[in-house]
């Protein structure tokens, strides 16, 4: 076998391995998103009993972050402090020449780490439109001229 054939085979092997790694990364990212959604749901619905002080008296205060919090901090994803409505308004403001709904979705996931269902984004954008903070022309969202 010539040296070029060996190089070609090695290149093929590496590209196949990269594809497997990318698929695994996508799968793990989806699983992490599902876990984070479950954590938010538990915090929202399961955290009420501990907040009253009746059941959690015997627990010591948490000082060290858990493994999940360390992983999130290392990846750079934090739970957003911004509501979907505020984040969608900021996404439209970031696009000077107007933004389509898909561009807003991409911006929200890229900048704020939000995974948003399209109907929820539509509700947020329509709420801004009804309040006069956004305009919809040719299926693109714009800030009104007075803003």
Buried (B, 14 or more C-beta within 10 A) or exposed (E): EEEEEEEEEEEEEEEEEEEEEEEEEEEEEEEBEEEBEEBEEEEEEEEEEEEEEEEEEEEEEEEEEEEEEEEBEEEEBEEBEBEBBBBBBBBBEEBEEBBEBEBBBEBBEEBBBBEBEEEEBBEBBEBBBEEEBBBBEEEBBBBEEEE
